[in-house]
């Protein structure tokens, strides 16, 4: 008998209590648990384009998670990989667009409709294009940016909306009592109001519609009203913010964190879909 006990350093003492994670195909029917949320369910769907897996729990509720580490199978850690045979036929065309819609292949873009979607600025337009661009081309919808909402009434007067020439407008910071809400109410009561739909989100800037977790922080900074929001945000995040070139680079970083709809706040998703439905209903 060893009076001093066993050598604690004998063997592979670095191995986690549950063992090392092993790669496991995310085959339908497999029951796994996502460790950060404790969500346990059966694998019911795999998205090849987004590299995500959908789990359905015993109540029939579903949640979608990225493939990779962070799952338990029968209490042991696993790294979920694409299902067996998922890549057997070689590279596959995307089955979903970045907005989550079913992808339509080998179809030419539709000739642009008379109707339009207006957004406030270039960044808004670039984000909408990245996520909804495929859908908009199929529907023949053009997105234009205004350079601000202050002159929206003038833009509409020049555009001349009508029953077959609708306009959808996405506005930043559309909250009760704001300047933006007063402009929207005035247009709604105007003669062209019935052919114009103005919707918005509560964010000060479209940047905030991107989930901060995708960029490595937990929440967007709170910037005093006396400071330009973009510059103040970059300053608090430790990003260069001296001139417009720095702001442009910061935006490219933000936009680069967006792979698809799952990286955006649901508030924005619903508003953009509402605008698309409005301008394509004619």
C-alpha positions in Angstrom: 0.0 0.0 0.0 1.2 3.5 -1.0 1.1 5.5 2.3 1.4 8.7 0.3 -1.4 8.0 -2.2 -1.2 8.2 -5.9 0.8 10.7 -7.9 -1.7 13.5 -8.9 0.5 14.3 -11.8 0.5 10.8 -13.1 -1.3 10.4 -16.4 -3.0 13.2 -18.4 -4.1 15.4 -15.4 -5.2 18.2 -17.8 -8.1 16.3 -19.2 -11.5 17.9 -18.2 -13.7 16.0 -15.9 -16.1 15.3 -18.7 -13.4 14.4 -21.1 -12.1 16.1 -24.2 -14.6 17.2 -26.8 -14.8 15.0 -29.9 -16.3 15.9 -33.3 -19.8 14.6 -33.9 -21.9 15.0 -37.0 -25.1 17.0 -36.4 -27.3 14.3 -37.7 -31.1 14.7 -37.4 -32.6 13.0 -34.4 -29.5 13.4 -32.2 -30.3 14.9 -28.8 -27.8 17.4 -27.5 -27.5 20.2 -24.9 -26.1 23.6 -25.6 -23.9 24.4 -22.6 -24.2 28.2 -22.4 -28.0 28.2 -22.3 -28.7 24.7 -21.0 -31.0 24.3 -24.0 -31.6 20.6 -24.6 -33.3 19.3 -27.7 -33.4 17.1 -30.8 -31.5 18.2 -33.9 -34.3 18.9 -36.4 -32.6 21.1 -39.0 -29.2 22.0 -40.3 -28.5 25.2 -42.4 -25.5 24.6 -44.7 -25.1 28.3 -45.6 -25.2 29.7 -42.1 -23.5 26.7 -40.4 -26.3 26.5 -37.8 -28.2 23.7 -36.2 -31.8 23.9 -34.9 -32.8 22.1 -31.7 -36.4 21.3 -30.7 -37.1 20.7 -27.0 -39.7 18.4 -25.5 -42.3 21.2 -25.6 -41.9 21.7 -29.3 -40.0 25.0 -29.0 -37.0 25.5 -31.3 -33.8 27.5 -31.1 -30.9 27.8 -33.5 -27.2 27.7 -32.6 -23.9 27.9 -34.6 -22.2 24.6 -35.3 -18.9 23.9 -33.4 -18.0 23.4 -29.8 -20.2 24.0 -26.8 -22.6 21.0 -26.9 -23.0 17.9 -24.7 -24.0 14.5 -26.0 -25.1 12.1 -23.2 -23.2 14.4 -20.8 -20.0 14.4 -22.8 -18.6 17.5 -24.7 -18.8 17.3 -28.5 -18.0 19.6 -31.4 -20.9 19.5 -33.8 -19.9 19.3 -37.5 -22.1 19.2 -40.6 -24.2 16.0 -40.9 -22.8 13.0 -42.7 -23.2 13.4 -46.4 -23.8 17.1 -46.3 -20.9 17.8 -48.5 -20.9 14.5 -50.4 -22.1 16.1 -53.6 -19.5 18.8 -53.5 -20.1 22.6 -53.2 -23.8 23.3 -53.0 -25.7 26.4 -53.9 -27.0 28.4 -50.9 -30.4 27.3 -49.7 -31.1 30.5 -47.8 -30.4 34.1 -48.4 -28.8 36.3 -45.7 -32.3 37.4 -44.7 -33.4 33.8 -44.1 -35.6 33.6 -47.2 -35.5 30.5 -49.4 -32.9 31.1 -52.1 -34.0 31.2 -55.7 -31.3 30.3 -58.2 -30.7 30.9 -61.9 -33.3 33.7 -62.0 -32.5 37.1 -63.4 -33.1 40.1 -61.3 -36.5 41.6 -62.0 -36.7 45.0 -63.8 -36.9 47.7 -61.1 -40.4 48.5 -59.9 -41.6 52.1 -59.8 -41.9 51.8 -56.1 -38.8 52.5 -53.9 -37.5 52.1 -50.4 -35.8 55.2 -48.9 -33.3 54.9 -46.0 -31.6 57.7 -44.2 -27.9 57.2 -45.0 -25.3 55.2 -46.8 -24.7 52.9 -43.9 -28.4 52.0 -43.7 -28.4 51.2 -47.4 -25.3 49.0 -47.2 -26.7 47.0 -44.3 -30.0 46.5 -46.0 -28.2 45.4 -49.2 -26.0 42.9 -47.3 -28.9 41.2 -45.6 -31.8 41.7 -48.0 -30.0 42.3 -51.3 -30.9 39.0 -52.9 -34.5 39.3 -52.0 -34.7 42.9 -53.3 -33.2 42.0 -56.7 -35.7 39.2 -57.1 -38.6 41.6 -56.3 -37.2 44.4 -58.3 -37.0 46.9 -55.4 -34.4 49.7 -55.4 -33.1 51.1 -52.2 -32.0 54.8 -52.1 -30.4 56.8 -49.3 -31.5 60.3 -48.5 -28.7 61.8 -46.5 -31.0 62.5 -43.6 -34.8 62.6 -43.0 -35.2 66.4 -42.6 -35.9 66.8 -46.3 -38.1 63.7 -46.7 -41.1 65.8 -47.7 -39.1 67.4 -50.5 -37.9 64.0 -51.8 -41.5 62.7 -51.8 -42.7 65.8 -53.6 -40.1 65.1 -56.4 -40.8 61.4 -56.5 -44.6 61.8 -56.7 -45.8 58.6 -54.9 -49.1 57.0 -56.1 -51.1 53.7 -56.0 -48.6 52.0 -58.3 -45.6 54.0 -57.2 -45.3 53.4 -53.5 -42.5 54.5 -51.1 -41.4 52.8 -48.0 -39.1 54.8 -45.7 -36.8 53.4 -42.9 -36.1 56.0 -40.3 -33.5 56.0 -37.4 -34.7 56.9 -33.9 -38.4 56.8 -34.6 -39.6 57.1 -31.1 -42.5 59.2 -29.6 -41.8 62.9 -29.3 -38.7 62.8 -31.6 -38.1 65.1 -34.6 -38.4 62.0 -36.8 -41.8 61.0 -35.4 -43.1 64.5 -36.1 -41.9 64.4 -39.7 -43.5 61.0 -40.1 -46.8 62.1 -38.7 -46.9 65.2 -41.0 -46.3 63.0 -44.1 -48.9 60.5 -43.0 -51.5 63.2 -42.9 -50.5 64.7 -46.3 -52.1 63.9 -49.7 -49.5 61.3 -50.4 -49.7 59.6 -47.0 -51.7 56.6 -48.2 -49.0 55.6 -50.7 -46.1 56.1 -48.2 -45.2 53.9 -45.3 -42.7 55.2 -42.8 -41.4 52.8 -40.2 -38.4 53.0 -37.9 -36.4 51.5 -35.2 -35.5 53.0 -31.8 -31.8 53.1 -32.3 -29.9 56.4 -32.6 -28.0 55.0 -35.5 -28.3 51.9 -37.7 -25.0 50.6 -36.2 -26.9 49.7 -33.0 -29.1 47.3 -34.9 -26.1 45.0 -35.1 -25.9 42.7 -32.1 -22.8 43.9 -30.1 -21.9 40.3 -29.3 -20.9 39.8 -32.9 -18.3 42.5 -32.5 -16.8 41.3 -29.2 -18.6 43.5 -26.6 -21.8 43.1 -24.6 -23.6 46.4 -25.3 -23.4 49.6 -27.4 -21.9 52.5 -25.4 -24.1 55.3 -24.1 -23.0 58.5 -25.7 -23.9 62.0 -24.4 -26.1 64.0 -26.8 -23.5 66.7 -26.9 -21.1 64.3 -28.7 -21.5 62.9 -32.3 -22.8 59.4 -31.7 -20.4 57.6 -34.1 -17.3 59.4 -32.9 -18.3 59.0 -29.2 -19.0 55.3 -29.8 -15.6 54.7 -31.5 -13.9 56.6 -28.7 -15.5 54.6 -25.9 -14.8 51.3 -27.7 -11.1 52.3 -28.2 -11.4 52.6 -32.0 -9.7 55.3 -34.0 -12.1 58.3 -34.4 -10.1 61.3 -35.5 -11.7 61.8 -38.9 -14.3 60.5 -41.3 -11.8 57.9 -42.7 -11.7 56.4 -39.2 -15.5 56.4 -38.9 -15.7 54.7 -42.3 -13.2 52.0 -41.2 -15.2 51.5 -38.0 -18.4 51.0 -40.0 -16.7 48.4 -42.3 -15.7 46.5 -39.1 -19.3 46.7 -37.9 -20.7 45.6 -41.2 -18.2 42.8 -41.4 -19.7 41.3 -38.2 -23.0 40.8 -40.0 -23.4 37.4 -41.7 -27.1 37.5 -42.0 -30.4 38.2 -40.2 -29.4 36.3 -37.1 -26.8 39.1 -36.3 -29.3 41.9 -36.3 -31.8 43.0 -33.6 -35.3 41.6 -34.4 -36.7 45.2 -34.2 -35.0 46.0 -37.4 -35.8 42.7 -39.1 -39.5 43.2 -38.8 -39.5 46.8 -40.0 -37.5 46.1 -43.2 -39.7 43.1 -44.0 -42.8 45.3 -43.6 -41.4 47.8 -46.1 -40.6 45.2 -48.6 -44.2 43.8 -48.3 -45.6 47.3 -48.7 -43.8 48.3 -51.9 -44.2 44.9 -53.6 -48.0 44.6 -52.9 -48.8 46.6 -56.1 
